[in-house]
Amino acid sequence: MQIPIRLAPTLTKLVDCKGAVVVTGSHGGRYCGRLAVMAGLRAAIFHDAGVGLEAAGIAALALLDDREIAAAAASHLSCRVGDTDDMMRRGVISHANAAAMACGVSPGLACAEAAEKLRAAPHHLAKPPAATEARQRLEPQGAKRAIVLIDSASLVEPEADRGAIIVTGSHGGLVGGDQRMALRAEGFAAAFNDAGIGVGQAGLGRLAPLDARGIAAITVAAATARIGEAASTLEGEISAANERARALGAREGLKARPLLEAWAKA
């Protein structure tokens, strides 16, 4: 039986992928590496999300290598984050761990070809690292609304986070191109990591749909914040903003925290 190759726009919605090679539009951060181990994947190809601060966008590769699981990442300059069809059509590998290189995968290889080679990877089941993902609610003195730090946008709670300023560690791209997945709550505002922005400005894909919903949204530069960590997003530097956010004072180059704290008090 041939080893299956599965496409998963996000690793947070994997179904029956144990033993498969998975190409995912998710960033290659530590959180997604943990999900890959938990799902029992044979091998994975992530999006490198611009690599970013402290190489957070490819942290999963080392995490999986430690568990003898092959993993690689496709360049944000070659394909859109969150879009597995685009990854398979024109994605190019930018990084690979030792287990993947043992299968013939190396930087410069087409993503689709890399996925084929990873069918030969040994299947290792391993213990995942301890969970570090968290939700934290901040209420600065004088605040009229909370700032909620959420490491993954998949952990947004539609009712609890309504009207809040939602700061995520997730990338700012549209998952699978679906505008409905831009944000799962009707927040006052939202912040994301721009995943290096990348080809077609894919890392900014959530901004316009959220503008249409009246939600102020910004991204912070991947070079200034570790993707997958909301607390790092809060300390990042704004790289883009939608019109609603710009009307509230958001500008490229500003630090995110002072602006979001001002919004919490407005």
PENORFEN-V486114 format. One record per residue. N is the residue number from 1. RES is the residue in one small letter. PSI is psi as a letter, one per 20 degrees, with the letter a starting at -180 (* if undefined). Layout:
BEGIN
n->N res->RES psi->PSI
n->N res->RES psi->PSI
END
This chain:
BEGIN
n->1 res->m psi->p
n->2 res->q psi->p
n->3 res->i psi->p
n->4 res->p psi->q
n->5 res->i psi->p
n->6 res->r psi->q
n->7 res->l psi->p
n->8 res->a psi->o
n->9 res->p psi->h
n->10 res->t psi->p
n->11 res->l psi->i
n->12 res->t psi->i
n->13 res->k psi->l
n->14 res->l psi->q
n->15 res->v psi->o
n->16 res->d psi->l
n->17 res->c psi->j
n->18 res->k psi->p
n->19 res->g psi->i
n->20 res->a psi->r
n->21 res->v psi->p
n->22 res->v psi->p
n->23 res->v psi->o
n->24 res->t psi->q
n->25 res->g psi->i
n->26 res->s psi->q
n->27 res->h psi->r
n->28 res->g psi->k
n->29 res->g psi->r
n->30 res->r psi->g
n->31 res->y psi->g
n->32 res->c psi->h
n->33 res->g psi->g
n->34 res->r psi->g
n->35 res->l psi->h
n->36 res->a psi->g
n->37 res->v psi->g
n->38 res->m psi->h
n->39 res->a psi->i
n->40 res->g psi->k
n->41 res->l psi->q
n->42 res->r psi->g
n->43 res->a psi->r
n->44 res->a psi->q
n->45 res->i psi->o
n->46 res->f psi->r
n->47 res->h psi->p
n->48 res->d psi->i
n->49 res->a psi->k
n->50 res->g psi->j
n->51 res->v psi->f
n->52 res->g psi->a
n->53 res->l psi->p
n->54 res->e psi->k
n->55 res->a psi->k
n->56 res->a psi->h
n->57 res->g psi->i
n->58 res->i psi->k
n->59 res->a psi->h
n->60 res->a psi->h
n->61 res->l psi->g
n->62 res->a psi->h
n->63 res->l psi->g
n->64 res->l psi->h
n->65 res->d psi->h
n->66 res->d psi->h
n->67 res->r psi->j
n->68 res->e psi->k
n->69 res->i psi->p
n->70 res->a psi->p
n->71 res->a psi->q
n->72 res->a psi->r
n->73 res->a psi->q
n->74 res->a psi->q
n->75 res->s psi->p
n->76 res->h psi->i
n->77 res->l psi->i
n->78 res->s psi->h
n->79 res->c psi->r
n->80 res->r psi->p
n->81 res->v psi->q
n->82 res->g psi->j
n->83 res->d psi->n
n->84 res->t psi->h
n->85 res->d psi->g
n->86 res->d psi->h
n->87 res->m psi->g
n->88 res->m psi->h
n->89 res->r psi->g
n->90 res->r psi->j
n->91 res->g psi->q
n->92 res->v psi->p
n->93 res->i psi->p
n->94 res->s psi->h
n->95 res->h psi->q
n->96 res->a psi->q
n->97 res->n psi->r
n->98 res->a psi->h
n->99 res->a psi->h
n->100 res->a psi->g
n->101 res->m psi->h
n->102 res->a psi->i
n->103 res->c psi->j
n->104 res->g psi->j
n->105 res->v psi->p
n->106 res->s psi->r
n->107 res->p psi->p
n->108 res->g psi->i
n->109 res->l psi->q
n->110 res->a psi->q
n->111 res->c psi->g
n->112 res->a psi->g
n->113 res->e psi->h
n->114 res->a psi->g
n->115 res->a psi->g
n->116 res->e psi->g
n->117 res->k psi->h
n->118 res->l psi->i
n->119 res->r psi->h
n->120 res->a psi->i
n->121 res->a psi->p
n->122 res->p psi->q
n->123 res->h psi->o
n->124 res->h psi->p
n->125 res->l psi->p
n->126 res->a psi->r
n->127 res->k psi->p
n->128 res->p psi->q
n->129 res->p psi->r
n->130 res->a psi->q
n->131 res->a psi->p
n->132 res->t psi->i
n->133 res->e psi->q
n->134 res->a psi->r
n->135 res->r psi->p
n->136 res->q psi->p
n->137 res->r psi->o
n->138 res->l psi->p
n->139 res->e psi->n
n->140 res->p psi->q
n->141 res->q psi->p
n->142 res->g psi->j
n->143 res->a psi->q
n->144 res->k psi->i
n->145 res->r psi->q
n->146 res->a psi->q
n->147 res->i psi->o
n->148 res->v psi->p
n->149 res->l psi->p
n->150 res->i psi->o
n->151 res->d psi->h
n->152 res->s psi->p
n->153 res->a psi->i
n->154 res->s psi->i
n->155 res->l psi->j
n->156 res->v psi->p
n->157 res->e psi->o
n->158 res->p psi->g
n->159 res->e psi->g
n->160 res->a psi->h
n->161 res->d psi->j
n->162 res->r psi->p
n->163 res->g psi->i
n->164 res->a psi->r
n->165 res->i psi->o
n->166 res->i psi->o
n->167 res->v psi->o
n->168 res->t psi->r
n->169 res->g psi->i
n->170 res->s psi->r
n->171 res->h psi->q
n->172 res->g psi->j
n->173 res->g psi->q
n->174 res->l psi->p
n->175 res->v psi->o
n->176 res->g psi->j
n->177 res->g psi->j
n->178 res->d psi->o
n->179 res->q psi->h
n->180 res->r psi->i
n->181 res->m psi->j
n->182 res->a psi->h
n->183 res->l psi->p
n->184 res->r psi->j
n->185 res->a psi->q
n->186 res->e psi->m
n->187 res->g psi->r
n->188 res->f psi->h
n->189 res->a psi->r
n->190 res->a psi->q
n->191 res->a psi->q
n->192 res->f psi->r
n->193 res->n psi->p
n->194 res->d psi->i
n->195 res->a psi->k
n->196 res->g psi->j
n->197 res->i psi->f
n->198 res->g psi->a
n->199 res->v psi->p
n->200 res->g psi->j
n->201 res->q psi->k
n->202 res->a psi->h
n->203 res->g psi->i
n->204 res->l psi->j
n->205 res->g psi->h
n->206 res->r psi->i
n->207 res->l psi->g
n->208 res->a psi->g
n->209 res->p psi->h
n->210 res->l psi->h
n->211 res->d psi->g
n->212 res->a psi->h
n->213 res->r psi->j
n->214 res->g psi->k
n->215 res->i psi->p
n->216 res->a psi->p
n->217 res->a psi->p
n->218 res->i psi->r
n->219 res->t psi->q
n->220 res->v psi->q
n->221 res->a psi->p
n->222 res->a psi->h
n->223 res->a psi->i
n->224 res->t psi->i
n->225 res->a psi->q
n->226 res->r psi->o
n->227 res->i psi->q
n->228 res->g psi->i
n->229 res->e psi->o
n->230 res->a psi->h
n->231 res->a psi->h
n->232 res->s psi->h
n->233 res->t psi->g
n->234 res->l psi->h
n->235 res->e psi->j
n->236 res->g psi->r
n->237 res->e psi->p
n->238 res->i psi->p
n->239 res->s psi->h
n->240 res->a psi->q
n->241 res->a psi->q
n->242 res->n psi->r
n->243 res->e psi->h
n->244 res->r psi->g
n->245 res->a psi->h
n->246 res->r psi->h
n->247 res->a psi->h
n->248 res->l psi->j
n->249 res->g psi->j
n->250 res->a psi->p
n->251 res->r psi->q
n->252 res->e psi->p
n->253 res->g psi->i
n->254 res->l psi->q
n->255 res->k psi->q
n->256 res->a psi->g
n->257 res->r psi->g
n->258 res->p psi->h
n->259 res->l psi->g
n->260 res->l psi->h
n->261 res->e psi->h
n->262 res->a psi->h
n->263 res->w psi->h
n->264 res->a psi->h
n->265 res->k psi->i
n->266 res->a psi->*
END
